[in-house]
Amino acid sequence: MSDKDPGVPVSTVIRKRIQEARRRFHANDNIAEFIEPDELAKLLDEVEQKMKGVLESLVIDTENDHNTNNTARRVAKMYLQEVFGGRYVPPPAITDFPNAEHLAELMIVGPITVRSACSHHFCPVIGKVWIGVMPNEHTNVIGLSKYVRLCEWIMTRPQIQEEAVMQLADLIQDKTQPDGLAVVMSATHYCMAWRGVRDMGSRMLNSVMRGSFLKDANLRREFLSLIPRED
């Protein structure tokens, strides 16, 4: 069968392209470049059918239960278009400007509310991100809303928090080229709160420091001191 054969699932076609390019397709990777414009709709249909099978295996009567007779479609749309949407769409367009005024003072953006899902159980990860930037005369200046868009693009994938913060730092570093970059994330993981130990109070806090934030302890302390403490 060829890739154009209607009997070939679109997920198989996309996976073949990625493998031929010798690229990864881990849960937190973006694969948008391997998806053709009409294929996301076909992938949505495929995921819906697979989700119907999951519901059947859970012994849920979706035909006669008015609450779940369209759940498979809703869940497929949720995964592809919302909670995992950052896997399937290109990065947001980011307009940048030259640092005409040679700004060289600490800038902090946050708290940015982020929503993700753990790649172990697909349970929600909800938290806040703070971004510290130490620009130089060559730094590309981007609008505050663009930091939010970049966060959303990275976080709307199955993630573990440690890797998500690293991916976000790499992306912002590449887009802005600052002297220093700091990213801090604090989040509640519902794989701990909703299942498992069911601890509703615990949070995970982690950070990435680059450039001058890593080398200059005073700058690092200033940044951390300006982040509001959470209750």
Buried (B, 14 or more C-beta within 10 A) or exposed (E): EEEEEEEEBBBEBBBEBBEEEEEEBEBBBBBEEBBEEEBBEBBBEBBBEBBBEEBEEEEBEBEEEEEBBEBBBEBBEEBBBEBBBBBBBEBEEBEBEEBEEEBEEBBBBBBBEBBBBBBEBBBBBBBBBBBBBBBBEEBBBBEEEBBBBBBBBBBBBBBBBEBBBBBBBBBBBEBBBBBBBBBBBBBBBBBBBEEEEEEEEEBBEBBBBBBBBBEBEEBBEBBBEEBEEEE
